[in-house]
């Protein structure tokens, strides 16, 4: 039987801010835009006591906790700390699947030590070497390991064994089942299914009929079955980008190009620091009605200077033929290559 760990940092962005700024410790910290048009990226556990959570509109968070402290966030710092954490994970095990900047699965089946010992070792090293806490879920598959990591947060360890299935799952809300989205949860609620115990009353054919082919996977998961493997991943960032929610919706192309130019300058600094070039540029636009649009271009050559990135981004905006107001704009570059020699801008002297 496999031995899987799910490692999940506790309120990662907010915890890094509290680590770097002692005056924020013990206080309700919200990472995200402080304007009423912003959203909460994450928040400290002190803020969560007020009902604040990620993706919540800022204006709502302010109502719930008027004394909350807002910080805009420092993503280069979060990436730096994340790398330190993943260096620890890779020093223990080769089978690491990076899920996000603060989350990973480890397959420790072939290691000599017990999963509990390894989990405690990871927690100890991260606390001593970095100063942060994390939670670890242990089980024989990915679904249950992820479920376990959320059980005793923050700073927890939880193991779900085969003998505990299905009883430990019965009282849980169906939103806890990995793969059930908001719409599926609502559909099941409408027919009186609210807990996993409710779900267990139906057979596989029901879920296949209700959800199609994916229904069989959901049926298996609530019975403790999940055959997904831990896919080894490098942990390297596959893109670099930034975005901004505007103070007011706008359809002023000149203003939007100004934002793209500023983003391009920031991205050049990141690319120079990493000593890489890119050849794919993507712009992201969210219109006033919250519709998301992206435009992307892959070049036949690599670039890293901000003028080159800016030119491609501006061209993409022109091609979009803006017909409605925009509330958010972003710029991302991807498709990296290590850069060995200085590049002349392709748009110089044109």
N, C-alpha and C positions, 0 to 999 in steps of 0.2 A: 504493500500500500504506500502511496506517495506521501511525502511530508512537505507541506506547503506553508510558507509564511507570507502574510500580507503586512507590509510595513507602511505605516501612515503617520506622517508628522502631525503634531497637535497644533491646530490653528497656525500653520506655518508662517505666512507673511507677518501676521500680528506678533507671533512669538519672536521672530527675528527683530522686529522693531523694539520689542520689550527687552530683548537681549542687548541691543546696541544702545538703547536709551533707558537707563535704569529708572528715570523719573516716570516712565510709562507702566512700570510693573505694578500689578494689582489694580490697574484701572481699565475701564472699558475703552478699548482701542479698536477703531474701525479703519481698515485699509481700503481706500477707494476715494472717489471724487466727493468733495464736501459740498458741491453745489447741489441744489435740489433736483437737478437733472441727472445726477450721477447714480451709480449703483455700488453696493457693498461688494468688494472683492473677497474679503474675509474679515473676521473679527476675533478678538480675544475671547476667552471663556467668560471673562467678567462681563463682556458686552452681550454674550449669548444668553445670560440670565434674564435679560430684558426682552428676549424674543427676537433678537437680531440674528440674521443669517445671511449667507452669501447670496448674491443676485437680487437682494432686496433693494428697492428704490431708496436712495439716501433720505428723501423727505420723510419716509415712513420710519427709518431708523432714528432720525432726529426726534420724532414724536415719541417713540418708545423709550429713548434714552437721551434726554436733552443735554446731559453732561458728558456724552461720549466725546472722545478725542479722535479727530480725523487725521490720518496721515496719507499723503498721496502715494506712497510706496516707492521702493527702490529696487527695481527688478534686476539690475546688475548685481546687487548685493544678495538678493534671494538666489540667483543662479550660482553665485560663488559659494554660498552655504550649502546649497543642494549638491554641488560637486563634491564638497567635503564629506557629506553624508553618503553619497553613492560610492565614493572611494572606500569608505569603511565596508559597505555592503559587498563590493567587488573583492575586497581582501579576504572575505569569508567564503564566498561562493561564486562560481562562474555562471550559474544559471540564475540570472537576474533579469527580470522583465520590468523595464521602466514604464510606468503608467502615466506619470506626470512629474512635475518638478519636485513633488513631495510625497510620492507614493510608488511602491514597487512590490512585485511578487518575487519570492525566492523559492526555488526547489532545492531543499536540503536533504532529499531522500538518500543520497549517496554519502553524506557526511557522517563521521563517527559519532559526533555528539548529538544529544537529543534536541528536538526542536525547541523545547522550553529553555534549555541551557543556551542555545544559540540566540534566542530572542532576548534573554536577559543580558547576554554578552553585547549584543548590538545596542541595547538601551543604555548600558553602562558606558560604552565607548562614546556614543553620541553625546551623552550628558557630560562626561568628563572632558572630552576633547573639543566639543562645540558649545555646550551649555544649553542644549535644547532637549525637550522630551518628545517621545513618540509612542505610539501604541502599536502592538503587534498581535495579529490574529494567527492562530495555528490550526490547521486542519488537514484533511486528506485530499481536498480539492480547492480550487480558487474561489468558488462561490462562498463556501463556508468559511474560508480563511478571511475573506474580505468582511463578511458578516461579523466574524469574531473580533476583528480589529476595532470595530466601532462599539463593541459591547461595554468596555470599561474605560472609555476616554474621559479625561486625558491621562496619559502616562500609564496605560494599562496593558495587561497581557491576558488573553483568553484563548482557550483551546476547545474546539468542538470535535468530539470523537464520534466514531460511527455509532457507538452505543447510545449516544444522546439524540439520535435522529429517529423519528421525527418530533419527539416530544418537546425538545427545546425550541423548535420552530413554530409550534402551534399558536402561541399567543401573539406572534409578531404581525405587524401590519403588512399588507401585501406589497406596499411600496418598497419594502426591504428586499424583495426578490429582484436580483440583478437581471436586467433585461425587460422588466415591466416598466414602460414609460407612463407618463402622466395620463395619456389618453386611454391606455389599456387599464390602468387602475380605475379610472372613472367608469369605464364600461363594466368592469367587474363589480364595482360598488353599486351600480344601478340594478344589478340582479342579486344583490344581497351578499356579495363576497367581500369581506373587509379584512379578514385575518388569514394566515396560512392554514389555520385549522379549517376555515371555511373552504379553502381551495382543495384540501385533502379529501373532501367529500365527493369530488368529481374525478372521472377517469381520464385517461390520456386522450381518448377519442373526443371528449368534450373540448379540451384545449386545442386540439388540432382543428376542430370545426370552428372554434371561436376565434383563433389567432392564426390559423394556417399552419404551415410547416414549423414555424417558430414555437407553436404551442407545445410540441413534444419536448423541446428543451426546457420550457418553463415547468412542465409536469415533472421532468427528471430532477430539476433543481429543488423543488419543494420536497422531493423524496431523498435529497442528499446526494444526487448524482450529477457530476459535472466532469466531463472528460477533457476539457480544455487544458492544453499543456502550457507551461510557463515558457513563453517565447523569449529567447535570449536577445537582448537589445543593448546597444552600445551606450545609451544615455546621452549621446551627443545631440545638441539642438539641431533640428532640421530646418529651422527658419529663424530669422531675426526680424522683429518689427515693433511698431508702436502705433497707438491709436488715440483719439481724443473725442470725447463727447462735447459738442459745441455748446456755448452758453445760450445761443439762440439758433434755431433752424435757419439755414441759409441756402440760397441757390446762386450765390455770388461766386462764379468760377475763379475769379482772381483771388478771393479770400481762401477758397479751398486749395488752390495751388500754393498759396503761402504756407498752409499747414503741411502740405506734402514736401515742400522745400525744407522746412524745419525738421521733419521726420528724416529726410534723406541725409541731413548733416549728422544727426544722432546715429543713424545706421552706419555711416562711413566710419565714425569713431569706433563702433563695435567691431566692424570688419577689420579695421586696422589693428585693433588690439588682438584679435584672433588670427591675424595675418592670413585672411582668406578673401576670395573673390566670389561673386555670384553671377548667375546668368538668368535668373527668373525674378521678375518684379511683379508684385500683386497689390492693387489698391482695393480697399474695402469701404463701402458706403452703406450707411443705414439711413433710410429716408424717414421723413417725419411720421410716417405710418408704421414704423418699425420693420419695414421690409429690408432684408439684407441683400446687397449686390456686390459681387466681386468681379474685377477685371484683371487678367494676368497676361504677361508676355514673357516668353522664353527667348533669349537672344542666342545668336550663334557664337558669341564670344563672352568672356567673363569681364565683369566690371566691379569696382569697389568705391570709386570716387563719387562724392555726393552729387556733383553736376551731372554725371552719367545716370545715376539712379533717379535724380530729379527729372531729367529730360524724359525718361521712359514713363515715369509716374504721371507727368503732365500730359503726355501723349495718350495714356490710357484714360485719363479724365476727359480729354477732348473727344475720344472715341465713344465714351459713354453717352454723350449728348444729353446732358443733365436737363430734365424737364420738371423736376419737383425738388422741394427743399430737403436738405440733408441735416441730420442731427448728430451723426458720428462719421468720422473719416479716419482711415488707417492705412498704413503702408507696411508691407512685408517683403523681405527678400529671401530667396532660398536657392537650392541647387548649388552647393558650395564646392570650391576647389581651393586647395592650399596655394598660397601665392608666394612665389620664390623671388620674383624681381619686381621692381617698381613699375607701375603701369602709367602710361600717358593717357589722359582723358580722351575718349573717342570723339568727343564733341568740341575739342579745342580747335580754334581757328577755322571753324565752319561758318 
